[in-house]
Amino acid sequence: MSSEKERDYERCRSIIGALCEGDDDQIAKMASIVGVLHNEMNDFFWTGFYRVVGGRLVIGPYQGTVGCLRIEIGKGVCGMAAAVGETQVVENVHDFPGHIACDGRSQSEIVVPVKDERGEVIAVLDVDSVKKGAFDELDRKCLEQILTHVWRGR
């Protein structure tokens, strides 16, 4: 039996797939993904992309409170995900060395790298929650599947 969170992710994947199918504009796809996830998923306080531009992460598109405009690769949770190319799930952001607090209300975070067809990180999807421990293995798996589906057509 699937959980409510699994059903929510399946609904999001279906909506995002329909919105993004056949579109090759990365920013339009990012905006659609953010809009669906931010409004359909519980506990998503801040939802957005940081794009790799000029060797740094640059904000946008996103929904939520004001975020950091630029983040250095390797710095904070977003920068770490971009540097290592692996999803970062942080139960308590205050325990993450070098955490960048764009909004002090954030308590937990998941950051998923977006890779192009060559396997290069082109962006990261950053989701924050005001609840500690809001993200888990299911979030990692489902968000990675959504992003792979959209960017690699799988």
Buried (B, 14 or more C-beta within 10 A) or exposed (E): EEEEBEEBBEEBBEBBEEBBEEEEEBEEBBBBBBBBBBEBBEBBBBBBBBBBEEEBBBBBBBBBEEBBEEBBBEBBBBBBBBBEEBBBBBBEBEEBEEBBEBBEEBBBBBBBBBBEEEEEBBBBBBBBBBEEEBBEEEBBEBBBBBBBBBBEEE
